[in-house]
Amino acid sequence: MKTTSKIILGIALALTLLILSLPTLIKQYITDHSKELIGRKVDLDDLNFNLLTFSVRMTNIKVYERNEKAIFASIKELYLDFSPWRLRDDVYAVSEISFDGLFMNIIMANNGFNFDDLLESKKDKNTQTTKPIQYVIQNISFKNSSLAFFDEQANKHVKFDNLKLRLPELAWDNKQSDVGIDFNLGEKGKLYLNGMVNHTQKSYSINIKVDDFDLSSIKDYATDHVNIGELQGTLWFDYTLQGSLSEIEDMVLSGTGKIKDFGFTDINNQTLATVKEINADLLYFKPTRSAYYFKTVKLTQPHVAFAYDKTSNNWSKLLVDKPNQPTNPNLTYIIRSLIIENGTAAITDNSLEETFTYEMKDANATANNIASANEKLLIDFVASMKMPELVWDESKQKMTQIAFKSTSEKLTLSGTVDQQKKQYTVNAQVNNLDIQLFKNQLSKYANFDNAQGKLALNYTIEGQFENNTNLTISGTSQINNLVVTDKNQNTLTSINTIDANLAYYKPNQDVIFFSSIELSQPHVNYIVSKKGTNWDGFFTPTSSHNVEPQSEPEKSNFSYHIETILINNGSIAFKNDTLNRAFQYKINNINASINQISSQDRTSFALFTATLNNEGSIEGNTSFNLKQTKRLSIDAKIKNLQLSTFSPYSEYNFGRPIVNGLLTYDFSLDMDVNRMDNKNHLVIAKPVFGEKTKDATAANVPIKIAFNLLKDKNDVVTIDLPLKGNPSDPKFKLSEEIKRAFKDYLTKAATQSVKKVGTTVTETVTSFAKIIETLELKYGESKIPFKQEELLSRMVSKLNESETYKLTFIHVTNATKEKEALALQEVKIRYLVDRTGAKQTNTKLFKVQLSLLSDNKPALIAYINQNSKASSNATINEKCMDIVGEASLNSLFNQLVKERKEDLQTYLSSALKLSAKDYDIKMDDFTSEENLRAPRFDVSKVSLGNRTGATFE
């Protein structure tokens, strides 16, 4: 018995020792034979075995890479709880398995993953096939785990922290398995996986949910496809993945997704696009079939920044250039509804000398049934414009953009996309767009720094996705109230409306075709001075300033054609300051039709009519060639042109003013490269020249004598002046040729005809010239001075000796100086009324007091300074005009002109006993007051009896 007890005790002791040493033995075996077992070196710090619960706990397990230096995986603690009683049924059962602090470092290299060797089959070729292993693993869990992923080829890292997994049961005979996984994505993001596998139906359903995932962590992967600098945004989605275990093609993903504060920049970290929120309702995605079906995609407050320079734009290099990159021709997609709310866009043009920026806001768009199978897609788009606020920059002498301000202007886009033919059509409409927004674009062609106007357009844009050469733009555009000024804010041109019908414009082919361009009420203000004209430099593009000229300019292949240009009710204000006194002239009621304007070598035609200075008229037609400018044909006729307006020219060239004369002029020109045939037929009715002036520029031409001697019995001069020449002659200039021929003609006519005039006529001319030239008046007064009345009376007495006569009086004055005199007189009247208390200003006493009141009286000057709101630096005349006011001055001036005519009529009829047929009084329209001198009546013509060819001034 003793021996038996000792044996049992020894066995128990041995078993105890074995059990106690078993963990150490197992640990040693694992570390010594790990490479044989799994092909990798394995270390662990501790292994504990609990006989009561049949559980194993291992700590600090390390699995090394194949190089036995770097760690592939590590586990802080691994716990397994066996169920040995199920071994009797040949079932390997684990009631619980948990991983705490699992870390795995996955590396993807060119030749595969760093764990591929662990998946290789270790089957013995001689091993016979046995029945499948029966297993049950319950309560599988991971906590405090992480996963690091490194793409060696792309040099990109991704890390997943706080990985958690819950798997209730995994068994060889499960009808259904459930699994739950969640782990951190970045600092705030989380991923949740909850899955179910139905082994009976061989199907699975996995819910995938992501919260607060920072998209910047996948920027490195995005750069495989797009050239971006930074990526931002926060992702949420809740998707369900369903499919069959036997048919992988049946995999379907569906659910909803959302991205907030999305945005990305270019490689220079300049913003390309931002979106406040993107919502996508995915009906299904079938990965194996490349099929997408979105129920709704909604973009809230999207913003696009588009910038371009002389060579490219900030979006052109966005896509990564991967040559021979395969495409998926079988891709199918459907988006039932695409919605854009409150979008904005910023456009920046850096191709000009000064950066141009423009903003669009409140963009709203909808597009329905976007599908790869659809032939056409309808898109509606509405946006409002944001206008820049502009100020005049004195230092730069140009308008400068300082800020954008909100407006109600609307841009409307709608269109269709033919997806089978890969074609698109977009209709764009905009109203009341300020053309100042495009001043930098316009500056490529002219200096439009100071331009105002509103643009409206309705264009259709058609093109193909894969062939930009077929891009075509057509439609209508209108500019309203266009005004262009110089740097001093003086108007260069103004146009009420410009209507353009664009038949087509093909930007990539440099071809443009306008069916018609119509200008309504265009006005041009043209001033010639000794320094040049007010248009000098206008057609010098501002963008070309400070740019070195190219040695050989590039030839342009740009082609254009304008079927018709219509000008309705246009006008030109012309001023010439190069003469000895200023000349001003108006051409209005301009109507013209210009046809076939083309960059090709073809003939263009034009018809035109106009009114000349509110009196005469011009009409004609012309044909010309823009490629060969010396091919020109013109036929024009001027009627009823009053020549007195051209006195500054006649004084400058001939030394005499022309105070009367009515011109009819037939002009024809037929010109080719080496041939010019010009005909000038002039008929001048009743021309009258004034006395010789002191103009040093005048040619020595006896123009007054010549015209007097060229008159026929009806007081008419007829001149025919045919000219021929060679336009290819370097010295040839048509205007100079006509001017030279005209001077020669008059000199010859005067020389040959002067001997035909009798002595009596010559003496009479000299006598009358000394008697009367003009009736001099005083500023602000209507009555003719007494001395002028006496001269007029003496002349009429001489005229009574002739058989017939008629006088013409032409009133001229300087309206500004007249108003200055009237303003001073009116202020003096008001001053006397205040000082004397007079109730009437037309009494003899008041008139005497007014005549005795000195302009320089201190009390009067003090009165003027006290009542004027003008600047202290203003003159007395300017202060008086301010006191009286513009409206009152205009009324006083009109009354003065009326009284002058009435006073002269009264004197001629009552005092001189002339009938109405003996005289004619013409009042100037005062639109060219800079041409005029002191106020007067020019006695413009006197016809004497039946002395043929003699008209005297």
LOGUZA-769269 format. One record per residue (C-alpha): z negated, y, x; residue in one letter. Coordinates in steps of 0.5 Angstrom, whole numbers, plus 500, padded with zeros to 3 digits. Layout:
! residues N
ZYXA...
! end
This chain:
! residues 953
500500500M498504506K505503509T509504502T505511502S507513509K514511507I515515501I511521504L516521510G522521506I519526502A517530508L524529511A528531504L523537504T525539511L533537509L532542503I529547507L534547513S540546508L542553507P542554515T546548516L551550511I551557513K552555520Q558550518Y561556514I561560520T563555525D569552520H571558516S578558520K579551518E577552511L581558509I584560516G580566517R573568521K567569516V560571518D554572513L547574515D543569510D544564505L538562500N538555496F534555490N533548488L529549481L535553478T541550483F543557485S545560491V545567494R549569500M548576503T552581508N558576508I564578512K571576512V575578518Y583579519E587574522R586578529N578577528E576584529K578588523A574586516I579584511F573583505A565584505S560582500I553585500K551580496E554574492L550570487Y552563484L548559479D551552478F550547472S550540476P548536470W555537467R558533473L557527469R563529465D567531471D566538470V565543475Y560549472A558555474V553559469S554565473E557568479I556576481S559580487F555586489D558591494G564587494L569591499F576589500M581592505N588591502I594593507I601592505M606592511A614591512N613583512N608583506G600583505F595582509N592576505F599572504D596567509D590566504L595564498L599559502E598552500S594547504K596541500K596534504D603531504K600524503N595526498T597523491Q597527485T591527481T589529474K587537474P580539476I576541470Q572547471Y568552467V566559470I561563466Q559570466N563573472I561580474S563585480F558591481K558597486N565594489S571598492S578597494L582600499A589600499F594602505F601602505D603601512E610603511Q609610508A602611511N599612505K592611503H589609496V581608494K578605488F570606488D565603483N569597481L566593476K568587472L566583466R569576465L565572460P568565461E573562465L575555464A580550464W580548457D579555454N583557448K581565449Q578568455S576575455D575580461V573587462G574591468I572598470D572602476F572609479N579613481L577618485G571623485E571623477K577618474G575612471K579606469L577601464Y580594463L579590457N583584456G583578452M587571453V589566448N591560451H592556445T598561443Q599563450K599570449S595576452Y592583450S589588455I587595453N588600459I584606459K584612464V579618464D579624468D584621474F586626479D594626480L593629487S591623489S598620488I602626491K604621497D607616492Y610622489A614625495T618618495D622621490H621628490V620634495N614637493I608640497G602640492E601636486L595637481Q593635474G588631470T590624467L588621461W591615457F589609453D595603453Y595596450T599591454L601585450Q605579452G606572452S604567458L610563458S615569456E614574461I620578458E616579452D611584456M610591452V606597453L604602448S599607446G598615448T597619454G595626456K596630462I592637463K593643468D599639471F603643476G607642483F609646488T615646493D614644500I613652502N607651496N611656492Q609654484T615650481L612648474A606648471T604645464V597646460K598640457E603634456I601629450N606623450A605618444D609611447L611607441L613601447Y615600454F618594456K618594463P622587464T628590460R627598462S626600455A622606453Y621609446Y616615445F615617438K613624441T612628447V609635447K609640452L604646451T605652455Q610649460P612654465H618654470V619658476A626659478F628662485A634663488Y637666495D644667498K645659499T641655494S635655490N628652490N630646485W636644489S632640494K627638489L630631489L629626495V636625498D636617498K643615500P646608496N640608492Q641603486P641606479T639602473N645602468P641598463N636603462L635605455T630610452Y628613445I624620444I624621437R621628438S620632444L616639443I615645447I610650445E609657448N613656454G614661460T619662465A619666471A626668475I626671482T633673485D632673493N639674494S639681494L637687498E631688493E628682490T629681482F624678478T624677470Y620673465E621669459M615668454K613664448D619659449A618654443N623648443A624642439T629636440A629630436N632623437N633623444I636616446A640613451S644610445A646616441N652620442E649627441K643630441L641637438L636641441I633648438D630653443F627660441V624664446A622672447S623676453M618680457K621687459M619690466P616697466E620702470L619708474V623713478W621712486D622719489E621716496S627711495K631715490Q631709485K628706479M622701481T619696477Q612696477I610691471A612687465F610689458K611684452S616685447T619682441S626681444E628674442K633669446L635663442T638657444L641651441S645645443G648638443T648633448V653627448D650622452Q656617452Q661622455K655626459K657632456Q653638453Y654644449T649650449V649656444N645662447A643668443Q639674445V639681443N636688445N635686452L634692457D640692462I635695467Q633687468L639686472F640692476K640688482N645683480Q649689478L648693485S653687488K658691485Y656698484A649703484N646701478F639704480D639709474N642705468A640704461Q642700455G641694451K645688452L646683446A650676447L652670444N655665449Y657658448T656654455I659647455E659642461G658635464Q652632467F656629473E662634474N660641475N667644476T668643468N662648466L665653461T662659458I665663452S663667447G661675445T657680448S655687447Q652693451I649698446N648706448N649705456L648711460V649711468V646717471T646719479D639720483K638727480N638724473Q645727471N649723467T655719470L658716464T655714457S658709452I656708445N658700445T662695449I664689446D667683450A670677447N670672453L675666452A672662458Y669663464Y669657469K664659475P665653479N672655479Q672662480D676664473V674668468I679670462F677676457F681676450S679683449S674688451I673694447E669701449L667705443S666713445Q666712453P664719456H665720464V662726467N666727473Y665733478I668735484V665739490S666741497K662735499K665730495G664728488T658726484N661718484W662718491D658712493G657709486F662703487F658702494T654696492P647697494T646690496S651691502S647697505H645695512N649689513V653688519E661688517P664681518Q670681523S674678518E672678511P673672507E679671502K676671495S680666490N677669484F682669478S681674472Y685675466H683680460I688680455E686687452T682693453I681698447L678704448I676708442N674715442N672716449G671723453S671726460I668732462A671734469F668740473K671742480N667746484D672746490T676752487L674759488N670759482R668753478A673750473F671745467Q675741462Y674736457K678731455I676727448N678723443N681718448I684712445N687707449A690700449S691696456I694689456N695683461Q690686466I690680471S689678478S695675478Q702678480D704680473R705687470T700690465S701695460F698701456A698706451L694712450F692718446T687724447A685731446T685736451L680741451N679741443N686744443E692740446G694733446S697728450I700721449E704716453G705709455N705706462T706699466S703697472F701692477N695691480L697687486K703691487Q700698486T707702488K710699482R709704476L712707470S709712466I712716460D707722457A707728453K703734453I703738447K699745445N696746452L692752453Q693755460L688760460S683755461T686753468F685760471S681758476P687754479Y692759478S687764482E686759487Y693757488N697764486F692769486G693771479R689769473P693766467I690769461V695766456N700761455G701754451L704748455L709743452T710738458Y714731458D713727464F716721466S715717473L719710475D717708481M718702486D716700493V722704496N724709490R721714486M724718480D720723477N722728471K718734469N720738463H715744462L716749456V711755456I710759450A708766451K705766458P701772461V698772468F693777470G692782475E692780482K686777485T683777492K683769493D684768500A687761498T693763494A700762496A705768497N708766491V711772486P709768480I708773475K715776476I718769476A715768469F716774466N724774469L724766466L722768459K728768454D728772448K723768444N718769450D718762452V719759459V723752460T722749467I726742469D723739475L726733477P724729484L726723488K722720494G720714498N713712496P713708502S713714507D706715510P707722508K708721501F703723495K706725488L701730486S703734493E710733492E710736485I706742487K710743493R717743488A713747483F712753488K719753491D722753484Y718759482L719763489T727761488K727764481A723770482A728772488T734771484Q732774478S728780480V735784481K737783473K731787471V732795469G728801472T726803465T723796464V719796471T717803470E714801463T710795466V707799471T705804466S702800461F698796467A695802469K693804462I690797460I687791463E681789459T676792454L669791458E663790454L656790456K651784455Y647783449G651789445E657788440S660795440K666797445I664802449P667809448F671809454K674803453Q676805446E679811449E683807453L685802448L687808443S692811449R695804450M697804442V700811442S705808448K706802444L708806438N714809442E717802442S720798436E716792436T709790439Y703785438K696785442L692779443T685780445F681774448I674774448H670771454V663772456T657768460N653765454A647764459T647771461K648774454E642770452K638773457E640780455A638778448L632775449A629781453L632786448Q628781442E622781446V622789447K623790439I617785438R613789443Y614796440L613793433V606791436D604797439R607802434T606798427G613799425A615796419K623797420Q627796427T633799424N631806423T634812428K627813431L626806433F632805436K631811440V624808442Q628802444L633805448S627809452L623803453L624801461S625794463D620795468N614798464K608795466P605794459A611791457L611786463I604784462A606783454Y611778457I606774461N601774456Q606771451N610766455S608759456K613759462A611757469S608763473S614763478N619764472A623770472T622775467I628773463N626766463E619768460K623772455C627766453M621762453D618767448I624767443V626760443G632756444E634756436A633764435S637765441L643761439N642765432S642771436L648770440F652767435N651773431Q653778437L660774437V661775430K659782430E664784436R670781433K668785426E667791430D674790434L677789427Q674795424T676799430Y683797430L685797423S681804421S681808427A688806430L691804424K694797426L696792421S693785421A700783424K700787430D694784433Y690777434D683776436I681770439K674768441M672763446D668757445D663758451F663751453T666753460S661759461E661758469E669759469N667766466L665773468R662779465A663780457P670783455R676782451F682781455D688784452V693778454S700780452K704786449V711784447S716791448L721792443G728788444N727788451R729781453T725777458G720782459A713781457T707785460F700784461E
! end
